[in-house]
Structures are given as C-alpha cells and as structure tokens.
Amino acid sequence: MKKLKLSTFLLAIAAPLAAAVVSIIISSLAVLATKKSPMDAYRTMWDFGTTSASLMQMLNTATPYYIAAIAIAITFRAGLFNIGVEGQLRLGAMFGAYFGAMFALPPVFHIIAIMLIAMTIGGLWAAIAGYLKVKRGVSEVISTIMLNSLAGGFSSYLLANHFADLTTASNNLSTKEIPASGQFPNLMPLLNKLGVEDQPGGGVYGMLIFAIALGIIFWFVINRTRFGFELRASGANPIAARVSGVNSKRMTFVALALSGAIAGLAGLPAVLGDTHAFNMGFRTGIGFSAIAVALLGRNNAVGMAISALLFGFLEVSSRSLELIDIAPETYVIMQGSILLSSVIAYEVVRRYKITLQSKELAKAVQA
Amino acid sequence: MSVQAGTVHALVGENGAGKSTVMKILYGMQRPDSGEILVNGTAVHFKNPNDAIAASIGMVHQHFMLADNFTVLENIILGSEPKKGMSIDFVAARAKVVAMAEQYGLEIDPDILVEELGVGQRQRVEILKVLYRGARILIFDEPTAVLVPQEVDDLFSALEGLRAQGMAIIFISHKLDEVLRVADDVTVVRAGSTVAEVKSKDVTARQLAELMVGSELPQPSTHGVTRRDQITLALNDVSIPTSTGSRDLISHISFDLHAGEVVGIAGVEGNGQAELVEAILGLRDYTGSISFNNASIDHMSVAHRHDLGIGFIPEDRQRQALMMDSPLWENRILGHQRSAPVMRGFILDKKATIADTARIMEEFDVRAPGPQTLATALSGGNQQKFIVGREMSKAPALLVASHPTRGVDVGAQGAIWEELRRARENGMAIVLISADLEELIGMSDRLLVMLRGVITAELDPAKTTPEQLGSAMTGAA
C-alpha cells in the first residue's frame, strides 16, 4: 500500500519535472545560439526576478493571467475552447471603466457594480459564440477568434469616438477616471505592516485576493457540485452526458457565457488597481498567454496558479536580459518550450498510468 | 499455444481470463514477463505494434479504427501509403486493393466513404487494411460481436477464403457455436492460464463453455408469470418522422408494458430499435404519446424521465454510458447526479459515492482494484456489470436494456440475466432489445418483431424457435 502511494506521488511529479528539464535544455540551446552563456542568463534572471520589486510585478502580471486562465479552463473542462478571452476581457474592462466613472456608490458596492458590468459584457460577448454554436453549429473556436478581431476594432472605435474623456489634454485617449470608491485598494499598506518596504512600480493589486478566492470557487464548483460534474461529463463524453440527462445545448451555451463573464474580469486588476481608467495603453495578449497558462496548469485551480506565477516570473525577470545583451524575447522561447514539453510529458504519463492500472487489474483478477 | 498456417485457431475464455493480454503481447502492445514467441520458428521480441506488423502479424480490432470521412481506399492505405515522388500513388494503391479484395473474396467499392458503410462492410475494410500491410497471421478480436447473423455468414466465408490462401487466423470469441463453426483448433484460457487445447470437431459448445467458466452454464430463462396489473409503460402511436420526409424511422408503434413483465424487441439491427429506445428515453423528438405509470411523459426532459424511474443499459457502453478516462466512482455519478447517495443537495458527496461504488463492485462482481480505477482499464464484461449495477441501484420501475450482454463473457452474461430475472420478479418492467435470439426468447414474456420501423408481429416466446424468430425478423415469414 505504501509502495502504491509512493508511486502515485512519483507519477504526479514526473511530468512537471521532465517538462522542466526539457524546457531548460531547449531554452539553453536558444541562448547558446546567440553565443551567450545560458548560465549567465539564468543567474541574471534569478537575481533580478527575486528582488521585492520584481516579485510584486510578478504577482501583478500573474493575477490577470490567472483569472483569464480560469475562464478558459471552464470551457476546456466542458470540451469547448474559448479563444476569445482576449476580446472579452478588453470589452469587459472598457465598459466597466466607462460606466464605473459615471456613478458613485459606497466603496465596496461600487467595485462590485463595476465587476458585474464587466462580467455582463464579457458574458454577452461570449454568448454570441455560444448562440452560434448551439443554434447554427458554428465552431466556437472559429467564432471566438473572429469575435476577438471585432472586439479590438469595436473597442478602439468606441474609445476614440464615444468613451474618451476629451476634457483632459493628453495624447493617450482614456475614459474618465473612476472615483476613489470604485478603485480596488492596493495591498501595499497591508504589506507595509508585515514589514515589506515600498518599492518602485506601485505595489500589489488588490485583485490578487479576488483571484485567489475565484480559484477556490472554481475548484469547488468544478469538483464538488452537480453543475461542475455535468460540465466535466460533457467534456469527457458528450454522448454519455446527454444520455445521463445533461441538456447538452444548454451546457454549451452556459459554459461559454460563464467563461466570457469570468474573462470580463481579467482586465480589471490593472484598471481598478492602477490606471483607474481604460486607455490606449491597455495591456494586450493576456487572453492568449492565459491559454498557455491553462494548458500548463492542466485546467486545475492549483496548477494554473503555479503556471500563472511562473509565466509572471519569466516575463518580469526576462527584462533583465537586456542588461547582458540578450534579447528579452528569449522568455517567449522559454514559455513555449515549457508548454510544449509539459503537454507531451503529461500525455506520456497518462498513458503509462493506464498501462499500470491494466497490470494492477490483471493481478487483481488472478488473485 | 501454437497456430499453424492455413488454420483457424480460436482462443476462448471469459472476459478478464487473459485473452486480450495474450493478444496484446502478440501484437506488441505489451511485453511478456517471461516466455517467448516464435514466428515461423524464429523467436521474436516485439517492442510495439510496428514490430508485430513487420513480422506479418495483423490485428482486426473489435472497435473499428477507421476515419469516417475517408474513402475505403484512403482508409486502407492510411499509414502505409505508396508514394510517387511527393504524392500518394492512388493508381497503384487502387490496383493493389482491388486485386487483393478479389483474391480473398472481400469485394468492396474502394471509393465509397466509410461513414456510408454498414458494420459488416467496415469490418471488411479493417481486414483489407491488415492484409494490405502484408499480414500472414491475422488476429480477430471478437469480430462477430457487432455483426448480425447475415454478416457473420459473410465474415465466415471470408475467413474460409483466407484460410485457403494459407493464412494463420487467430479468432478470439466467446460465442462458442461460432467458434465451433469456424475454427479448426481451440485453446481455452481461464484466469490467465491455458486450461485446454482441443480440436473443434471433438467438442460440443457446452463442453467448451464449461471449460471456460469451470462450472455449469447459465441459461437465459425466466420462471412463471410475474406480470402485475399496473401498466408501467404505454406507447400510443409513436412515430419518428425524418427531416427529409422519407419513410419514418419508426412508425405508429403502440404497446403496453406491465410491471413485472419483459417485452423483447426483435429485429435486424437498424430497423428502428435504437430510435425506439431514444424516444422512450426522451433523446429524440417523436409524435404520438408515451406514458409512464399512467402519466404522459411526452414533454419531459431526459433528466426528468430518468429521475421518474427509467433506467437505461445502452447498447454501446463506451460511447453512451461511461467516461473512459475517469475513475469508476465518477462514472457512478453519471445519470445519478441529481439524487442521493451521490448528491447531498447540490454538493457532491464524494465519500458516499466511493462507498456506493465499492458496494456495486462487490454485489455485481466487478473485477477491478477499486473505485479509483479508470473505466478504460476494465474489460468489457466488467464495464457492463458495473453499468448494470449502477442502473439497478436506484431500482427503476422501467429498465430499457439494449443488448445488455453484448460482448460480455458467459460468466458476466449469467450474472446480468440473474439480475434481470430478480428485477422482473420484484416488479420491474423491462424493454429488452437484443441481437441474441436465444436471450430474447429466454428472457422475454412477449416478443415484438420490428421491421423497417414497424412492429410486424407479436410472438409468444414459449412457442417460438430462434429459426422462426429469425425469419420473422427478415420478413420472410
């Protein structure tokens, strides 16, 4: 029995370990190809990445990744693929910021109202893909990609022509500033009390706490509720799920809309915690990096948290590579190789597990 | 075990007895712990199926591995395409395939899409695929499990042809009458070891079966009349029109089913039985009306019908009843995610589910290490026993059993029959659909024959022989 537990444990860590080793080899080769020393690169990244300021930025980068990855994981678990998170979070953040600046509410309620607006917009945008899939059989992969393009153009148009606050003289088109009651408090004062000193770069977004709570809710709903079970069953075997009484069309629609609603929140950490408005500098690419975060984290609440932090760390620490004349884009190679090798490693381990179980079964039958 | 060229060698045994393991080793999917394999006198060591193919061993799988939207020709050459420069040499491939098909008596149109083919013809494609790769030793894994009698005859004449060409054929089955018809030699395995090697002309099906299970054989039969007054299921003029307006899939079906009664639906596959099942379960729209315990269920969802007390054992368990990559305890939830013991309110009660899964495994003799075992690791018979146990655990008033013993071994078959008998005595109404005519006649209180979507005859199983039923099914009577 003890042996069994040990082997289960070894199996669980075998895949990430193998993936890490392979990806380090690939990244090293990439650095070597530019005639630089990989060891220097890693040491520089580590030294820079582990400073307090970098760690805070890592958290700030990881928070939207994590929220967006949860949105994507909802669809992965249901056997769907929402590539449209990028567009959903963009529209959610813009509408949230625009309407959030138009009214004042007591502090907590104001934030909740903005979040609800962002969720509604993101959810509605994704529901278009859900409707097309259920009613017309349009692949959600295709429609969400196309909705991304639409969201990009639509948001630029609205910002430039309707939402921008033209009373301030600035080159950067921006919505009006959200009043203080709608700004998510920074975690810095809390950290100060714990003895962490202020750092340049603006502290830690308060939405980090929200993201953690969202991760816990995600885990609970997926693993411990009927809705979560039916969602997973639809992903694992859609026909059997239908036979078991799951309304497959409704599940498809709900999964996509819910995914979009969560995605709508992924742009808010920076909007509510830093810029307090939606402007042209709004970060792009969160929705695409989050696909990799969800894949690497196996659509699992803890796994995705670790991979979001890892991606955040790589992104922030790789900025230091410029100091030793290595292209900071090297981190893209690192991300890619981690993702690729982990997908392969997990598949190998999964197959090995099935073989192992078949053998165990043969023993059990003979006994 | 040794197999000679130009013979058909059957390997029989219960599910889980080790047949599949032997085959996996032969086909390079698993490595033996000890012992050796000799092909034409030389010892071989297979690391993977490619090695086995190179040693001219080919496997025809029970579950076909074909690409539906490819033509027959494309499927056959898939993976070993003849090349002409950069492109595939379709002309040469077609010539080779047509010649091969003719040589072995496996005629088929190479340009038709596989999705348009029936089961028997798909199997033909599988066989051609294996032959195309130069196999001289052919392994057939339960080839008749999915075939109707007519197709079985075709397959057997094809096997004759292959044998005449000097192929060695290994035939895995637990349909013993078929084994005796087609095989020259028979090897019987039980619990992982060979228990007998016999010539097929020296044994009867009964003797073989007893060798397989090591004891007496189960019989499909029921005792006495347990039919009650209560009408559990009533169909009134149920039809499923097609969207194209051609002939209805099922047409004007009406019958009553009482509690404690088994109605057997006989018919060659594809004559509307599957659609009838889908209508009763609510998986398909229909006209007419269906009532359950005297109340109409026409407007109820699949889930609602399920919760009223309609259980279902589907014909294709891997597709319709299991999540193959999930553990058994999660599969226990499937179809029962709206009620205890799996749920406490909206919250999944993992502990109770695991405990109840263990109970099913114990009561229904599901042979697996535990509730955490993945469904895919179980043999077909054990998967089926698990599904029967799952459906029985809420004691449904009506059970729709579609081919409940298809592809399972004698032991599991006996156990499933026993369950159905007991349920019937306890007042369960059962709709039984089967291609096994003895099972239909033995288990049913009443037989309805379906042909082209219409009920063409009602027969009394006590006065019907399989031959009579068979001709009624094809419309000959």
Interface residues (C-beta under 8 A of the other chain):
Chain A: N223 R224 T225 R226 F227 G228 F229 E230 A233 A236 N237 I239 A240 A241 R242 V243 S244 G245 V246 N247 R350 K353 I354 T355 Q357 S358 E360 L361 A362 A364 V365 Q366
Chain B: G16 G18 T21 Q30 A191 G192 L281 L283 S301 V302 A303 H304 R305 H306 D307 F312 P314 R319 Q320 A321 L322 M323 M324 D325 S326 E330 I333 L334 G335 H336 Q337 R338 M343 F346 I347 L348 K350 R367 A368 P369 T373 L374 T376 A377 L378
